[in-house]
């Protein structure tokens, strides 16, 4: 199953997102959460990602975060957590980001 996240993953949306993200974990053997549509993330959003990973491990569910948006990559870099999730991160160079503008 794939869930697509769009918009903010912040303290203001955490309770709503928590229910949406945690609910399918026990019902599926594999779950992919596409983060390409995340426009803003704060420490609460990162904590929610950590919670999802821990819940998945407790239920024997394989959880993958994919399509990390630039705000998500920046947050994972800030907190030095890229390695924690074990998901491949596609990081654009500054040059390729400039070409996209």
Residue, then its C-alpha position, 0 to 999 in steps of 0.5 A: x500500500x502507498x500513502x501520499x503525503x501532501x502539504x505540511x507535516x508540522x505541529x499543526x497537522x500532527x494529530x490528523x496525520x498520526x491517525x492517517x499514518x498509523x492506522x494502516x501499519x498493522x493491516x499491511x505487510x508493506x507500506x510505502x509513504x511518499x513524501x514528495x508532496x511535503x511542503x513543510x516539516x518541523x521536528x514534530x513531523x520528523x517525530x511522526x516519521x520516527x513513530x511510524x517506523x517504530x510502530x511498523x517494526x512492532x507490527x512486522x510491517x516493512x515501511x519505506x519512506x520515498x520521494x523525499x521532498x527538499x524540506x524533508x531532506x533538509x530536516x533529516x539533514x538538520x537532525x542527522x537522521x538520514x541513516x535512521x530510516x534506512x531508505x534511499x535518499x535522492x539528494x540533488x546538488x546545488x547546481x541541479x536545484x538552480x537549474x530547476x528554478 
